[in-house]
């Protein structure tokens, strides 16, 4: 199907060029070897709460603290982390803040890879909690 006006033709060409510009290739080795760089897959965070309180989960990137959501007592919750979090070479910190209690638990800084699956198990004593990255 051909565009009927010159404006439609120009818009179609610009759209096609912009779509092609989203794909990147990187030369590897010689000029004949080209590797396609794909955007990262989102990572997932699954929190298993064995604590007796509901817990609010935060994601910290740099100095920005973003609320992911809440996990009910003795429950589990999963979040999909967006691609910019996966691409962040500086890493992220996860924070668990029990509702109605003082103190919070912070993970060490973790750098996520494309498609990573993070499982954070929060125990009744938060200091015994564990973080696994698959």
MARBA-3410 file (N, C-alpha, C, O; in Angstrom, 1 decimal):
134
0.8,-1.2,0.0,0.0,0.0,0.0,0.9,1.2,0.0,1.7,1.4,0.9 ~ 0.7,2.1,-1.0,1.6,3.3,-1.1,0.9,4.5,-0.5,-0.4,4.6,-0.6 ~ 1.6,5.4,0.1,1.0,6.6,0.7,0.5,7.4,-0.5,1.1,7.4,-1.6 ~ -0.6,8.2,-0.3,-1.2,8.9,-1.3,-0.7,10.4,-1.4,-0.9,11.0,-2.5 ~ -0.1,10.9,-0.4,0.4,12.3,-0.5,1.9,12.3,-0.2,2.4,11.4,0.4
2.5,13.4,-0.6,3.9,13.5,-0.3,4.2,13.6,1.2,5.2,13.1,1.7 ~ 3.3,14.2,2.0,3.5,14.2,3.4,3.5,12.8,4.0,4.3,12.4,4.9 ~ 2.5,12.0,3.6,2.4,10.6,4.0,3.7,9.8,3.6,4.2,9.0,4.4 ~ 4.2,10.1,2.4,5.4,9.4,2.0,6.6,9.8,2.9,7.4,8.9,3.3 ~ 6.8,11.1,3.2,7.8,11.5,4.0,7.7,10.9,5.5,8.7,10.5,6.1
6.5,10.9,6.0,6.2,10.4,7.3,6.6,8.9,7.3,7.1,8.4,8.3 ~ 6.2,8.1,6.3,6.5,6.7,6.2,8.0,6.5,6.2,8.5,5.6,6.9 ~ 8.7,7.3,5.4,10.2,7.1,5.3,10.8,7.5,6.7,11.7,6.7,7.1 ~ 10.4,8.5,7.3,11.0,8.9,8.6,10.7,7.8,9.7,11.5,7.5,10.5 ~ 9.5,7.2,9.6,9.2,6.2,10.5,10.1,5.0,10.3,10.6,4.4,11.3
10.3,4.6,9.1,11.1,3.4,8.7,12.6,3.7,9.2,13.2,2.8,9.7 ~ 13.1,4.9,8.9,14.5,5.2,9.3,14.6,5.2,10.8,15.6,4.7,11.3 ~ 13.6,5.8,11.6,13.7,5.8,13.0,13.7,4.4,13.6,14.3,4.1,14.6 ~ 12.9,3.5,13.0,12.8,2.1,13.5,14.2,1.4,13.2,14.6,0.7,14.1 ~ 14.8,1.6,12.1,16.0,1.0,11.8,17.1,1.6,12.7,18.1,0.9,13.0
17.0,2.9,13.1,18.0,3.5,13.9,18.0,2.9,15.3,19.0,3.0,16.1 ~ 17.0,2.2,15.8,16.9,1.6,17.1,17.7,0.4,17.2,18.1,0.0,18.3 ~ 18.1,-0.2,16.1,18.9,-1.4,16.1,20.4,-1.0,16.1,20.7,-0.1,15.3 ~ 21.2,-1.6,16.9,22.6,-1.3,16.9,23.4,-2.5,16.6,23.1,-3.6,17.0 ~ 24.5,-2.3,15.9,25.4,-3.4,15.6,26.8,-2.9,16.1,27.1,-1.7,16.0
27.6,-3.8,16.5,29.0,-3.5,17.0,30.0,-4.4,16.2,29.8,-5.6,16.1 ~ 31.0,-3.8,15.7,32.0,-4.5,15.0,32.8,-5.3,16.0,33.3,-4.7,17.0 ~ 33.0,-6.6,15.7,33.8,-7.4,16.6,34.9,-8.1,15.8,34.6,-8.8,14.8 ~ 36.1,-7.9,16.1,37.2,-8.5,15.4,37.5,-7.7,14.1,38.0,-6.6,14.2 ~ 37.1,-8.2,13.0,37.3,-7.6,11.7,36.1,-6.9,11.1,35.0,-7.0,11.8
36.2,-6.4,9.9,35.0,-5.7,9.3,33.9,-6.7,8.9,32.8,-6.3,8.7 ~ 34.3,-8.0,8.8,33.3,-9.0,8.3,32.5,-9.6,9.5,31.4,-10.1,9.3 ~ 33.0,-9.4,10.7,32.3,-9.9,11.9,31.5,-8.8,12.6,32.0,-7.8,13.0 ~ 30.2,-9.0,12.6,29.3,-8.0,13.3,28.4,-8.7,14.3,27.8,-9.8,13.9 ~ 28.3,-8.2,15.5,27.5,-8.8,16.5,26.4,-7.8,16.8,26.6,-6.6,17.0
25.1,-8.3,16.9,24.0,-7.4,17.2,23.9,-7.3,18.7,23.9,-8.2,19.4 ~ 23.7,-6.0,19.2,23.6,-5.7,20.6,22.1,-5.6,20.8,21.4,-4.7,20.3 ~ 21.6,-6.5,21.7,20.1,-6.5,22.0,19.9,-5.7,23.3,20.7,-5.7,24.1 ~ 18.7,-5.1,23.4,18.4,-4.5,24.6,18.3,-5.5,25.8,17.9,-6.6,25.5 ~ 18.6,-5.1,27.0,18.5,-6.1,28.1,17.1,-6.5,28.4,16.2,-5.7,28.3
17.0,-7.8,28.8,15.7,-8.3,29.3,15.5,-7.7,30.7,16.5,-7.6,31.5 ~ 14.3,-7.5,31.1,14.0,-7.0,32.5,14.4,-8.1,33.5,14.3,-9.3,33.2 ~ 14.8,-7.7,34.7,15.1,-8.6,35.8,13.8,-8.7,36.6,12.9,-7.8,36.6 ~ 13.8,-9.7,37.5,12.6,-9.8,38.4,13.2,-9.9,39.8,14.2,-10.4,40.1 ~ 12.4,-9.4,40.8,12.6,-9.5,42.2,11.5,-10.2,42.8,10.3,-9.8,42.7
11.8,-11.3,43.5,10.7,-12.0,44.3,11.1,-11.9,45.7,12.2,-12.3,46.1 ~ 10.2,-11.5,46.5,10.4,-11.3,48.0,9.5,-12.3,48.7,8.3,-12.3,48.5 ~ 10.1,-13.2,49.5,9.4,-14.1,50.3,9.5,-13.6,51.8,10.6,-13.6,52.3 ~ 8.3,-13.3,52.4,8.3,-12.7,53.7,7.9,-13.7,54.7,6.8,-14.1,54.8 ~ 8.9,-14.1,55.6,8.6,-15.0,56.7,8.5,-14.2,58.0,8.5,-14.7,59.1
8.5,-12.9,57.9,8.5,-11.9,59.0,7.0,-11.8,59.5,6.1,-12.2,58.7 ~ 6.8,-11.4,60.7,5.4,-11.3,61.2,4.7,-10.0,60.9,3.6,-9.8,61.4 ~ 5.4,-9.1,60.2,4.8,-7.8,59.8,4.8,-7.7,58.3,5.6,-8.3,57.6 ~ 3.9,-6.9,57.8,3.9,-6.5,56.4,5.2,-5.7,56.2,5.6,-4.9,57.1 ~ 5.8,-5.7,55.0,7.0,-5.1,54.8,6.9,-4.3,53.4,6.4,-4.8,52.4
7.4,-3.0,53.4,7.5,-2.2,52.2,8.8,-2.4,51.6,9.8,-2.3,52.3 ~ 8.9,-2.6,50.3,10.1,-2.9,49.6,10.5,-1.7,48.8,9.6,-1.1,48.0 ~ 11.7,-1.2,48.8,12.2,-0.1,48.1,13.4,-0.5,47.2,14.1,-1.5,47.5 ~ 13.6,0.2,46.1,14.8,0.0,45.2,15.5,1.4,45.3,14.9,2.4,45.0 ~ 16.8,1.3,45.6,17.6,2.5,45.6,18.7,2.5,44.5,19.5,1.6,44.4
18.6,3.5,43.6,19.6,3.7,42.6,20.2,5.0,42.8,19.6,6.1,42.7 ~ 21.5,5.0,43.1,22.2,6.3,43.4,21.6,6.8,44.7,21.7,6.2,45.7 ~ 21.1,8.0,44.6,20.4,8.7,45.8,18.9,8.7,45.7,18.3,9.3,46.5 ~ 18.4,7.9,44.7,16.9,7.9,44.5,16.3,6.6,45.1,16.7,5.5,44.7 ~ 15.4,6.8,46.0,14.7,5.6,46.6,13.3,5.5,46.0,12.5,6.5,46.1
13.0,4.4,45.4,11.7,4.2,44.7,11.0,3.1,45.4,11.5,2.0,45.7 ~ 9.7,3.3,45.7,8.9,2.2,46.4,8.4,1.2,45.3,7.8,1.6,44.3 ~ 8.8,0.0,45.5,8.3,-1.1,44.6,6.9,-1.6,45.1,6.0,-1.8,44.2 ~ 6.7,-1.7,46.4,5.4,-2.2,46.8,5.5,-2.8,48.2,6.5,-2.6,48.9 ~ 4.5,-3.6,48.5,4.4,-4.2,49.9,4.2,-5.7,49.8,3.6,-6.2,48.9
4.8,-6.4,50.8,4.7,-7.8,50.9,4.0,-8.1,52.2,4.4,-7.6,53.3 ~ 2.9,-8.8,52.2,2.2,-9.1,53.4,2.9,-10.1,54.3,3.8,-10.8,53.8 ~ 2.6,-10.1,55.6,3.3,-11.1,56.5,3.0,-12.5,56.0,1.9,-12.9,55.6 ~ 4.1,-13.3,56.0,4.0,-14.7,55.6,3.6,-14.8,54.1,2.9,-15.8,53.8 ~ 3.8,-13.8,53.3,3.4,-13.9,51.9,4.6,-13.7,51.0,5.8,-13.7,51.4
4.3,-13.6,49.7,5.3,-13.5,48.6,4.8,-12.5,47.6,3.6,-12.4,47.3 ~ 5.8,-11.8,47.0,5.4,-10.9,45.9,6.5,-10.8,44.9,7.7,-11.0,45.2 ~ 6.2,-10.6,43.7,7.2,-10.5,42.6,7.0,-9.2,41.8,5.9,-8.8,41.5 ~ 8.1,-8.6,41.5,8.1,-7.3,40.7,9.1,-7.5,39.5,10.1,-8.2,39.6 ~ 8.7,-6.9,38.4,9.6,-6.8,37.2,10.3,-5.5,37.3,9.7,-4.5,37.4
11.6,-5.6,37.2,12.5,-4.4,37.3,12.8,-4.0,35.8,13.2,-4.8,35.0 ~ 12.6,-2.7,35.5,12.7,-2.2,34.2,14.2,-2.2,33.7,15.1,-2.4,34.4 ~ 14.3,-2.1,32.4,15.6,-2.2,31.7,16.7,-1.2,32.2,17.8,-1.6,32.4 ~ 16.3,0.0,32.5,17.3,0.9,33.1,18.0,0.5,34.4,19.1,0.8,34.6 ~ 17.2,-0.3,35.2,17.8,-0.9,36.4,18.8,-1.9,36.0,19.9,-2.0,36.7
18.5,-2.7,35.0,19.4,-3.8,34.6,20.7,-3.2,34.0,21.8,-3.7,34.2 ~ 20.6,-2.1,33.3,21.7,-1.4,32.6,22.6,-0.6,33.6,23.7,-0.2,33.2 ~ 22.1,-0.4,34.8,22.8,0.5,35.7,24.1,-0.2,36.3,24.0,-1.1,37.1 ~ 25.2,0.2,35.7,26.5,-0.4,36.1,26.9,-0.1,37.6,27.7,-0.8,38.1 ~ 26.3,0.9,38.1,26.6,1.3,39.5,25.9,0.4,40.5,26.2,0.4,41.7
24.9,-0.4,40.0,24.2,-1.3,40.9,23.0,-0.7,41.6,22.8,0.5,41.5 ~ 22.3,-1.5,42.3,21.1,-1.1,43.1,21.2,-1.7,44.5,21.9,-2.6,44.7 ~ 20.4,-1.1,45.4,20.3,-1.6,46.7,18.8,-1.8,47.0,18.0,-1.0,46.6 ~ 18.4,-3.0,47.6,17.0,-3.2,47.9,16.9,-2.9,49.4,17.8,-3.3,50.2 ~ 15.8,-2.4,49.8,15.5,-2.0,51.2,14.2,-2.6,51.6,13.2,-2.5,50.9
14.2,-3.3,52.8,12.9,-3.8,53.4,12.7,-3.0,54.7,13.5,-2.9,55.6 ~ 11.5,-2.4,54.7,11.1,-1.6,55.8,9.8,-2.1,56.5,8.7,-2.0,55.9 ~ 9.9,-2.8,57.6,8.7,-3.4,58.3,7.8,-2.3,58.7,8.2,-1.3,59.3 ~ 6.5,-2.5,58.4,5.5,-1.5,58.8,5.2,-1.6,60.3,5.0,-2.7,60.8 ~ 5.3,-0.4,61.0,5.0,-0.4,62.4,6.2,-0.8,63.3,6.1,-0.9,64.5
7.4,-0.9,62.7,8.6,-1.2,63.5,9.7,-0.3,63.1,9.7,0.3,62.0 ~ 10.6,-0.1,64.0,11.8,0.7,63.7,12.8,-0.1,63.0,13.0,-1.3,63.2 ~ 13.6,0.6,62.2,14.7,-0.1,61.5,14.3,-0.6,60.2,13.1,-0.8,59.9 ~ 15.3,-0.9,59.4,15.1,-1.4,58.0,16.3,-2.3,57.7,17.3,-2.2,58.3 ~ 16.1,-3.1,56.7,17.2,-4.0,56.2,17.6,-3.6,54.8,16.7,-3.4,54.0
18.9,-3.4,54.6,19.4,-3.0,53.3,20.3,-4.2,52.7,21.1,-4.8,53.5 ~ 20.2,-4.4,51.4,21.1,-5.4,50.8,22.4,-4.6,50.5,22.4,-3.4,50.6 ~ 23.4,-5.4,50.2,24.6,-4.7,49.6,24.3,-4.3,48.2,23.2,-4.7,47.7 ~ 25.1,-3.5,47.6,24.9,-3.0,46.2,25.0,-4.2,45.3,26.0,-4.9,45.4 ~ 24.0,-4.5,44.4,24.1,-5.6,43.5,24.0,-5.0,42.1,23.2,-4.1,41.8
24.7,-5.6,41.2,24.6,-5.2,39.8,23.9,-6.4,39.1,24.3,-7.5,39.1 ~ 22.8,-6.0,38.4,21.9,-7.0,37.8,22.3,-7.2,36.3,22.6,-6.3,35.6 ~ 22.2,-8.4,35.9,22.4,-8.8,34.4,21.0,-8.9,33.8,20.0,-9.0,34.4 ~ 21.1,-8.9,32.5,19.9,-9.1,31.7,19.2,-10.4,32.0,19.8,-11.4,32.0 ~ 17.9,-10.3,32.4,17.1,-11.5,32.7,17.3,-12.1,34.1,16.9,-13.2,34.3
18.0,-11.4,34.9,18.4,-11.9,36.3,17.1,-12.1,37.1,16.1,-11.4,36.9 ~ 17.1,-13.1,37.9,16.0,-13.4,38.8,16.6,-13.3,40.3,17.4,-14.1,40.7 ~ 16.1,-12.3,41.0,16.5,-12.1,42.4,15.5,-12.6,43.3,14.3,-12.3,43.2 ~ 15.9,-13.4,44.3,15.0,-13.9,45.3,15.5,-13.5,46.7,16.7,-13.8,47.1 ~ 14.7,-12.7,47.4,15.1,-12.1,48.7,14.2,-12.8,49.7,12.9,-12.5,49.7
14.7,-13.5,50.6,13.9,-14.2,51.6,14.1,-13.4,52.9,15.2,-13.4,53.5 ~ 13.1,-12.9,53.4,13.1,-12.1,54.7,12.6,-13.0,55.8,11.5,-13.5,55.8 ~ 13.5,-13.2,56.8,13.2,-14.1,57.9,12.6,-13.3,59.0,12.5,-12.1,59.0 ~ 12.1,-14.0,60.1,11.4,-13.4,61.2,12.4,-12.4,61.9,12.0,-11.3,62.4 ~ 13.6,-12.7,62.0,14.7,-11.8,62.4,15.3,-11.3,61.1,16.1,-12.1,60.5
15.1,-10.1,60.8,15.6,-9.6,59.5,17.1,-9.8,59.2,17.5,-9.9,58.1 ~ 17.9,-9.8,60.3,19.3,-9.9,60.1,19.7,-11.3,59.5,20.8,-11.5,59.1 ~ 18.8,-12.3,59.6,19.1,-13.6,59.1,18.6,-13.8,57.7,18.6,-14.9,57.1 ~ 18.1,-12.8,57.0,17.6,-12.8,55.7,18.6,-13.1,54.7,19.8,-12.9,54.9 ~ 18.2,-13.6,53.5,19.2,-14.0,52.5,18.8,-13.4,51.1,17.6,-13.3,50.8
19.7,-13.2,50.2,19.5,-12.7,48.9,20.2,-13.6,47.9,21.4,-13.9,48.1 ~ 19.5,-14.1,46.9,20.1,-15.0,45.9,19.8,-14.4,44.5,18.7,-13.9,44.3 ~ 20.8,-14.4,43.6,20.6,-13.9,42.3,20.9,-15.1,41.3,21.9,-15.7,41.4 ~ 19.9,-15.3,40.4,20.1,-16.4,39.5,20.1,-15.8,38.1,20.2,-16.6,37.1
END
